[in-house]
């Protein structure tokens, strides 16, 4: 059965993902609710996603899990762009090469 709030719209409250992730998921540090934590939410017309959790999982694991779920594509894209830029910078001589005595040439690429 689908739960609706059509009779009690004032109960349909939520918050943004940015608020949940703020300060490393600080909202997950304590299960005690307060006026301050209630004020982080606002009335909603609809909720995009419901984030459920339990208090036995450490706060940092919840934070990392949410970052992975909601930012994975963006993170992969940024990592790819940075890899390409560092490769171009190394190939063009813009970045210094690291001296490596174990290599026959004595030089390796940036960061390798």
FIRO-895807 format. One record per residue: x, y, z of N, C-alpha, C in turn; residue number from 1; chain. Coordinates in steps of 0.001 Angstrom, whole numbers, plus 500000, padded with zeros to 6 digits. Layout:
% residues N
+--------+---------+--------+---------+----------+--------+--------+---------+--------+-----+-------+
: n.east : n.north :   n.up : ca.east : ca.north :  ca.up : c.east : c.north :   c.up :  nr : kette :
+--------+---------+--------+---------+----------+--------+--------+---------+--------+-----+-------+
:      X :       Y :      Z :       X :        Y :      Z :      X :       Y :      Z : NUM :     A :
...
+--------+---------+--------+---------+----------+--------+--------+---------+--------+-----+-------+
***
This chain:
% residues 112
+--------+---------+--------+---------+----------+--------+--------+---------+--------+-----+-------+
: n.east : n.north :   n.up : ca.east : ca.north :  ca.up : c.east : c.north :   c.up :  nr : kette :
+--------+---------+--------+---------+----------+--------+--------+---------+--------+-----+-------+
: 500838 :  498828 : 500000 :  500000 :   500000 : 500000 : 500889 :  501243 : 500000 :   1 :     A :
: 500577 :  502183 : 499170 :  501321 :   503432 : 499048 : 500887 :  504414 : 500130 :   2 :     A :
: 501850 :  504947 : 500840 :  501543 :   505945 : 501863 : 501449 :  507309 : 501212 :   3 :     A :
: 500397 :  508019 : 501493 :  500245 :   509372 : 500965 : 500035 :  510340 : 502122 :   4 :     A :
: 500265 :  511582 : 501833 :  500081 :   512636 : 502824 : 498992 :  513604 : 502375 :   5 :     A :
: 498067 :  513108 : 501561 :  497036 :   513992 : 501015 : 496154 :  514598 : 502105 :   6 :     A :
: 495965 :  513883 : 503203 :  495142 :   514389 : 504304 : 495936 :  515266 : 505275 :   7 :     A :
: 497272 :  515110 : 505291 :  498114 :   515812 : 506269 : 499353 :  516380 : 505584 :   8 :     A :
: 499174 :  517331 : 504709 :  500300 :   517892 : 503955 : 501398 :  518469 : 504846 :   9 :     A :
: 501041 :  518915 : 506048 :  502052 :   519501 : 506935 : 503063 :  518464 : 507425 :  10 :     A :
: 502735 :  517171 : 507310 :  503654 :   516111 : 507726 : 504686 :  515758 : 506652 :  11 :     A :
: 504421 :  516128 : 505417 :  505341 :   515821 : 504330 : 506482 :  516832 : 504338 :  12 :     A :
: 507577 :  516457 : 504976 :  508726 :   517338 : 505127 : 509957 :  516630 : 504592 :  13 :     A :
: 510919 :  517411 : 504137 :  512162 :   516854 : 503635 : 513250 :  517904 : 503652 :  14 :     A :
: 514408 :  517507 : 503186 :  515542 :   518421 : 503123 : 516349 :  518116 : 501875 :  15 :     A :
: 517293 :  518957 : 501562 :  518107 :   518763 : 500372 : 519269 :  517826 : 500666 :  16 :     A :
: 519800 :  517229 : 499623 :  520967 :   516367 : 499772 : 522155 :  517163 : 500305 :  17 :     A :
: 522281 :  518403 : 499887 :  523374 :   519251 : 500374 : 523307 :  519421 : 501890 :  18 :     A :
: 522113 :  519551 : 502418 :  521955 :   519676 : 503870 : 522349 :  518376 : 504566 :  19 :     A :
: 521959 :  517253 : 504003 :  522293 :   515959 : 504597 : 523811 :  515728 : 504581 :  20 :     A :
: 524478 :  516128 : 503501 :  525916 :   515882 : 503364 : 526793 :  516949 : 504013 :  21 :     A :
: 526196 :  518050 : 504444 :  526963 :   519159 : 505021 : 527841 :  518675 : 506179 :  22 :     A :
: 529064 :  519167 : 506210 :  530033 :   518862 : 507288 : 530235 :  517360 : 507472 :  23 :     A :
: 530376 :  516663 : 506357 :  530631 :   515228 : 506442 : 529468 :  514432 : 506984 :  24 :     A :
: 528257 :  514861 : 506708 :  527078 :   514149 : 507199 : 526862 :  514330 : 508691 :  25 :     A :
: 527156 :  515524 : 509183 :  527058 :   515806 : 510626 : 525680 :  515488 : 511199 :  26 :     A :
: 524655 :  515549 : 510382 :  523303 :   515266 : 510858 : 523181 :  513829 : 511378 :  27 :     A :
: 524059 :  512933 : 510899 :  524033 :   511537 : 511326 : 524836 :  511282 : 512604 :  28 :     A :
: 525413 :  512310 : 513184 :  526256 :   512131 : 514373 : 525446 :  511744 : 515606 :  29 :     A :
: 524204 :  512167 : 515656 :  523392 :   511901 : 516845 : 521962 :  511590 : 516429 :  30 :     A :
: 521357 :  510652 : 517142 :  519964 :   510315 : 516846 : 518978 :  511244 : 517551 :  31 :     A :
: 519490 :  512109 : 518410 :  518623 :   513031 : 519144 : 518121 :  514134 : 518211 :  32 :     A :
: 516826 :  514245 : 518126 :  516248 :   515321 : 517339 : 516132 :  516586 : 518173 :  33 :     A :
: 516044 :  517716 : 517501 :  515911 :   518986 : 518203 : 515163 :  519964 : 517303 :  34 :     A :
: 514872 :  521121 : 517841 :  514255 :   522168 : 517022 : 515180 :  522542 : 515870 :  35 :     A :
: 516485 :  522537 : 516134 :  517450 :   522898 : 515083 : 517423 :  521895 : 513935 :  36 :     A :
: 517406 :  520592 : 514256 :  517381 :   519607 : 513180 : 516035 :  519619 : 512449 :  37 :     A :
: 514952 :  519879 : 513177 :  513637 :   519984 : 512537 : 513626 :  521155 : 511552 :  38 :     A :
: 514276 :  522239 : 511921 :  514305 :   523431 : 511063 : 515125 :  523214 : 509788 :  39 :     A :
: 515927 :  522156 : 509757 :  516656 :   521829 : 508523 : 515719 :  521292 : 507447 :  40 :     A :
: 514532 :  520868 : 507840 :  513562 :   520359 : 506872 : 512542 :  521448 : 506549 :  41 :     A :
: 511831 :  521212 : 505465 :  510755 :   522138 : 505096 : 509639 :  521332 : 504449 :  42 :     A :
: 508481 :  521933 : 504371 :  507349 :   521256 : 503732 : 507658 :  521028 : 502264 :  43 :     A :
: 507255 :  519851 : 501792 :  507515 :   519454 : 500413 : 506204 :  519115 : 499710 :  44 :     A :
: 506208 :  519276 : 498423 :  505082 :   518827 : 497606 : 505281 :  517352 : 497282 :  45 :     A :
: 506558 :  516985 : 497008 :  506898 :   515589 : 496767 : 508347 :  515359 : 497178 :  46 :     A :
: 508681 :  514114 : 497406 :  510031 :   513738 : 497822 : 510667 :  512920 : 496707 :  47 :     A :
: 511853 :  513334 : 496263 :  512554 :   512648 : 495178 : 513137 :  511312 : 495628 :  48 :     A :
: 513735 :  511296 : 496799 :  514369 :   510074 : 497306 : 514249 :  510046 : 498817 :  49 :     A :
: 514058 :  508863 : 499341 :  513999 :   508686 : 500787 : 515287 :  508015 : 501224 :  50 :     A :
: 516030 :  508652 : 502102 :  517294 :   508104 : 502591 : 517033 :  507480 : 503956 :  51 :     A :
: 517156 :  506168 : 504001 :  516972 :   505446 : 505248 : 518348 :  505054 : 505777 :  52 :     A :
: 518475 :  504937 : 507078 :  519754 :   504561 : 507673 : 519509 :  503961 : 509039 :  53 :     A :
: 520567 :  503391 : 509616 :  520469 :   502915 : 510995 : 521607 :  503533 : 511797 :  54 :     A :
: 521454 :  503561 : 513095 :  522422 :   504259 : 513942 : 523642 :  503415 : 514279 :  55 :     A :
: 523652 :  502133 : 513895 :  524821 :   501304 : 514188 : 525939 :  501498 : 513164 :  56 :     A :
: 525630 :  502072 : 512014 :  526640 :   502337 : 510990 : 527286 :  503692 : 511282 :  57 :     A :
: 528619 :  503755 : 511266 :  529291 :   505033 : 511547 : 528908 :  506127 : 510546 :  58 :     A :
: 528906 :  507328 : 511032 :  528536 :   508495 : 510238 : 529350 :  508596 : 508954 :  59 :     A :
: 530670 :  508366 : 509016 :  531507 :   508528 : 507831 : 531136 :  507520 : 506740 :  60 :     A :
: 530693 :  506327 : 507121 :  530288 :   505342 : 506116 : 529004 :  505775 : 505417 :  61 :     A :
: 528090 :  506357 : 506161 :  526862 :   506877 : 505551 : 527205 :  507999 : 504571 :  62 :     A :
: 528089 :  508897 : 505009 :  528494 :   510021 : 504169 : 529147 :  509518 : 502882 :  63 :     A :
: 530108 :  508605 : 502999 :  530801 :   508085 : 501815 : 529852 :  507341 : 500891 :  64 :     A :
: 528925 :  506584 : 501463 :  527948 :   505879 : 500647 : 527061 :  506831 : 499856 :  65 :     A :
: 526599 :  507882 : 500499 :  525764 :   508868 : 499800 : 526557 :  509610 : 498731 :  66 :     A :
: 527811 :  509935 : 499028 :  528658 :   510588 : 498019 : 528826 :  509693 : 496803 :  67 :     A :
: 529054 :  508418 : 497034 :  529225 :   507478 : 495933 : 527954 :  507372 : 495103 :  68 :     A :
: 526821 :  507214 : 495757 :  525557 :   507041 : 495040 : 525184 :  508300 : 494241 :  69 :     A :
: 525327 :  509463 : 494852 :  524831 :   510684 : 494220 : 525866 :  511454 : 493414 :  70 :     A :
: 527156 :  511103 : 493497 :  528189 :   511856 : 492783 : 529106 :  510993 : 491931 :  71 :     A :
: 528788 :  509727 : 491742 :  529705 :   508814 : 491073 : 530037 :  509245 : 489646 :  72 :     A :
: 529043 :  509525 : 488834 :  529290 :   509899 : 487436 : 530124 :  511171 : 487343 :  73 :     A :
: 529795 :  512150 : 488154 :  530546 :   513404 : 488163 : 531999 :  513161 : 488575 :  74 :     A :
: 532212 :  512332 : 489605 :  533553 :   512044 : 490089 : 534376 :  511325 : 489035 :  75 :     A :
: 533788 :  510364 : 488349 :  534494 :   509647 : 487288 : 534856 :  510609 : 486159 :  76 :     A :
: 533947 :  511493 : 485804 :  534224 :   512465 : 484737 : 535367 :  513404 : 485125 :  77 :     A :
: 535373 :  513904 : 486339 :  536435 :   514793 : 486805 : 537772 :  514054 : 486840 :  78 :     A :
: 537778 :  512817 : 487321 :  539005 :   512020 : 487367 : 539564 :  511804 : 485959 :  79 :     A :
: 538680 :  511539 : 485005 :  539118 :   511351 : 483623 : 539727 :  512624 : 483056 :  80 :     A :
: 539056 :  513747 : 483249 :  539563 :   515030 : 482748 : 540920 :  515357 : 483376 :  81 :     A :
: 541053 :  515168 : 484675 :  542323 :   515452 : 485344 : 543434 :  514519 : 484858 :  82 :     A :
: 543114 :  513264 : 484614 :  544103 :   512325 : 484087 : 544595 :  512775 : 482719 :  83 :     A :
: 543681 :  513186 : 481866 :  544056 :   513665 : 480538 : 544916 :  514927 : 480650 :  84 :     A :
: 544520 :  515866 : 481502 :  545289 :   517106 : 481651 : 546691 :  516857 : 482187 :  85 :     A :
: 546828 :  515974 : 483168 :  548152 :   515659 : 483714 : 548992 :  514949 : 482657 :  86 :     A :
: 548376 :  514070 : 481872 :  549105 :   513381 : 480807 : 549605 :  514366 : 479757 :  87 :     A :
: 548755 :  515282 : 479365 :  549158 :   516307 : 478387 : 550256 :  517189 : 478967 :  88 :     A :
: 550099 :  517591 : 480217 :  551111 :   518422 : 480867 : 552453 :  517728 : 480967 :  89 :     A :
: 552435 :  516440 : 481246 :  553681 :   515674 : 481336 : 554317 :  515521 : 479958 :  90 :     A :
: 553506 :  515175 : 478963 :  554027 :   514980 : 477604 : 554585 :  516268 : 477011 :  91 :     A :
: 553997 :  517397 : 477372 :  554452 :   518673 : 476812 : 555620 :  519274 : 477585 :  92 :     A :
: 555958 :  518668 : 478708 :  557068 :   519180 : 479514 : 556649 :  520234 : 480522 :  93 :     A :
: 555367 :  520487 : 480653 :  554884 :   521494 : 481600 : 555034 :  521030 : 483040 :  94 :     A :
: 554970 :  519712 : 483245 :  555155 :   519156 : 484582 : 556526 :  518501 : 484652 :  95 :     A :
: 557190 :  518636 : 485771 :  558525 :   518031 : 485878 : 558428 :  516508 : 485950 :  96 :     A :
: 559470 :  515863 : 485455 :  559556 :   514416 : 485560 : 560260 :  514065 : 486856 :  97 :     A :
: 559935 :  512929 : 487392 :  560519 :   512490 : 488652 : 561733 :  511620 : 488359 :  98 :     A :
: 562832 :  511882 : 489032 :  564042 :   511080 : 488860 : 563856 :  509748 : 489561 :  99 :     A :
: 564038 :  508672 : 488814 :  563872 :   507330 : 489368 : 565112 :  506514 : 489035 : 100 :     A :
: 565858 :  506157 : 490037 :  567116 :   505427 : 489831 : 566892 :  503995 : 489389 : 101 :     A :
: 565688 :  503476 : 489567 :  565426 :   502092 : 489164 : 565107 :  501979 : 487681 : 102 :     A :
: 564791 :  503072 : 487028 :  564511 :   503083 : 485593 : 565819 :  503212 : 484818 : 103 :     A :
: 565961 :  502493 : 483714 :  567199 :   502602 : 482922 : 567476 :  504024 : 482429 : 104 :     A :
: 566414 :  504786 : 482120 :  566598 :   506150 : 481643 : 566757 :  507133 : 482795 : 105 :     A :
: 566406 :  506693 : 483985 :  566491 :   507578 : 485156 : 565341 :  508552 : 485272 : 106 :     A :
: 564364 :  508469 : 484372 :  563228 :   509389 : 484399 : 561930 :  508614 : 484286 : 107 :     A :
: 560907 :  509094 : 484925 :  559566 :   508539 : 484785 : 558584 :  509689 : 484633 : 108 :     A :
: 557372 :  509348 : 484329 :  556343 :   510384 : 484152 : 555932 :  510962 : 485497 : 109 :     A :
: 555227 :  512072 : 485440 :  554717 :   512751 : 486618 : 553891 :  511805 : 487462 : 110 :     A :
: 554246 :  511678 : 488716 :  553463 :   510914 : 489680 : 553548 :  509409 : 489559 : 111 :     A :
: 554341 :  508884 : 488668 :  554434 :   507404 : 488535 : 555612 :  506883 : 489344 : 112 :     A :
+--------+---------+--------+---------+----------+--------+--------+---------+--------+-----+-------+
***
